[in-house]
Amino acid sequence: MRRETALILTANYGSGHVQVANVLAEELKNRGVQPIISDLFEEAHPVMAQITQSIFIKSFSHGSSFYKWFYYGTNKLNASTITQFSRYLGRKRFLELVQEHNPRFVITTFPLHAAPFLLKKSRYNIPIYTVITDYVAHPFWINPSIDHYFVASESVMHGLQKHDVDKNKITVSGIPIRPDFYRPADKETLFYKYGIPPSNRVVTILAGAQGVLKNVKSLSQRLLKDPSLRVIVVCGKNKALYEKLTPLAIEHSGSFRLFGYVEELHELLKLSNCLITKPGGISITEAAALHLPLILYKPVPGQEAENAKHFQAHGAAIIAESADEIAEHVQNLFDNEQLARRMKSGLQHIHQSRSSSIIAEHAQVEIEHLSEITQ
């Protein structure tokens, strides 16, 4: 007997959308549903996708003023104007996927407006759900044909309501992350595994999946001036940064550990007492799950800046603009136990657990209800 299928649409603009799609796929598998993940834009328009993805990454490194203009400029547009513009992208490929897999429902982790438009226009009886992967609601996510939104926080819910989305169509589920972040770990074993001398003053720096965090070398050197610190740097896929930092790792072999892309990132974060990173929706959600104090380095205007403001407003993160400023905050964090406790409390308040379970359960219950109606 063929299992029910679900179509999960995503896009590779930053790694977060794809990560959420993979987490939801695993949750659905465990519930007996066969997930089909599609990078719809990449499959439909591969050349255009590669070009725009490259521009997206470069905008974080070299074109922050352009990205600021784009993000906040489009934020002022009417949501329907944005959806009308993009509803034709990937429509042929989407119809092929629907016809091939006959999904019971569709989940999007990226605003792909061809899908909801075609489902309603073609009168398919297939619900479509959107998972917003940041702590802010940009109008580009909004489409009147979306059946339900799953969001990170009440502030995102209120943002959607300001754009006339019915409150009954919104669930504050949190952002799905891998179950590994919720599993207990033996720190002593992990310290041994990664060759790090045990310490309660471990600082981890994430350069991002594409290595977009800048000035990592000067930041590492500044932190290593404090001999009590253990510094971990994860370079992601940035080979040039890894090579640049290798001499530093050799020079400070007792207190500095250097990694490229790390699949089991949760293990390094469980060893850490402080995380320095860019405020991508997934990275800061993972830190929140571990109650790991955050220092957010030079947020790019747009969703990064809005994510950072949300965490800072809840006392869960500190925003810093220079290596010296970060070093001061790190020192203060370790010297001030009350500050560390407040930040951990703020992270605990922000975090929503069971996110993937909440989303999958909602979809399955609604499908059962629809089946009863049509029988």
Summary of the structure (lengths in Angstrom):
residues: 375
radius of gyration: 21.4
end to end distance: 20.1
largest distance: 70.8
contacts: 1246
relative contact order: 0.12
helix: 53%
strand: 14%
